[in-house]
Amino acid sequence: MQYLTNKFRSARLEKELKAESNENFFTCDTRLASDPEAVFDFLPMYIGNISPKNTDLKFTGRCFDFSLHYENRTETSFDLVVNASNKQTLLCKDYLFFGNTELRHIDWYFEGGDHRITFNLTPERVVDFEFNGLQVFQFCSGI
């Protein structure tokens, strides 16, 4: 509790000093350092949001540096181009979860380069995607 309280206070202070902060409250490294035997470690970490308004997202996973880009295809489909680069070790891999209330997709990355994921949307999914975008999460210890 003390760790979280201090983290939220420092984040609030940082937001007051800056107009906007892109730093997430937690990363896989900070979460494991705060409580290495936490019960909910299997849950993925929030990375960011992709939407027509926020078309690019960059972050460093446990294995790769990622660059995500949204590309509109039609009114009911879009592509998410995931570029994985700068692999840390030979056998490492990253697991990512993409989703919102209507859409879910899990993908893992063992090889670098561009990976294209096509999402086909129903009318309900279009409304949800336009409102919420697509949330990006990372599994810290595998699926």
Residue pairs with C-beta under 8 A, 6 or more apart in sequence:
3 34
7 25
8 25
11 21
11 23
11 25
14 21
14 23
15 21
24 45
24 46
24 47
24 48
26 45
26 46
27 45
28 45
28 62
28 138
28 140
31 38
31 41
31 45
31 140
32 41
32 140
41 140
41 141
42 139
42 141
44 95
44 97
44 137
44 138
44 139
44 140
45 137
45 138
45 139
45 140
46 135
46 136
46 137
47 57
47 59
47 96
47 136
47 137
47 138
48 54
48 57
48 59
48 135
48 136
49 57
49 133
49 134
49 135
49 136
50 57
50 68
50 70
50 80
50 98
50 133
50 134
50 136
51 70
51 129
51 130
51 132
51 133
51 134
52 70
52 72
52 130
52 133
53 133
54 70
54 133
55 69
55 70
56 67
56 68
56 69
56 70
57 66
57 67
57 68
57 136
58 65
58 66
58 67
58 68
59 65
59 66
59 136
59 138
60 66
61 94
61 96
61 109
61 138
62 88
62 92
62 94
62 138
62 140
63 87
63 88
63 89
63 92
63 93
63 94
63 109
64 84
64 85
64 86
64 87
64 88
64 94
64 109
64 112
65 84
65 85
65 86
66 82
66 83
66 84
66 94
66 96
66 109
67 82
67 83
67 85
68 80
68 81
68 82
68 83
68 136
69 80
69 81
69 83
70 78
70 79
70 80
70 134
71 78
71 79
71 80
71 81
72 78
73 79
73 118
75 126
76 120
76 121
76 122
76 123
76 126
77 118
77 119
77 120
77 121
78 118
78 119
78 121
78 129
79 116
79 117
79 118
79 119
80 98
80 116
80 117
80 119
80 134
81 114
81 115
81 116
82 96
82 107
82 109
82 114
82 115
82 116
82 117
83 113
83 114
83 115
84 94
84 109
84 111
84 112
84 113
84 115
85 112
85 113
86 112
87 112
93 108
93 109
93 110
94 108
94 109
94 138
95 106
95 107
95 108
95 109
95 138
95 139
95 142
95 143
96 106
96 107
96 108
96 109
96 136
96 137
96 138
96 139
97 104
97 105
97 106
97 136
97 137
97 138
97 139
98 104
98 105
98 106
98 107
98 117
98 134
98 135
98 136
98 137
99 105
99 134
99 135
99 137
100 128
100 129
100 132
100 133
100 134
100 135
101 128
101 132
102 122
102 124
102 125
102 128
102 129
103 119
103 121
103 125
103 128
103 129
103 134
105 117
105 119
106 143
107 115
107 117
108 143
109 115
119 134
121 129
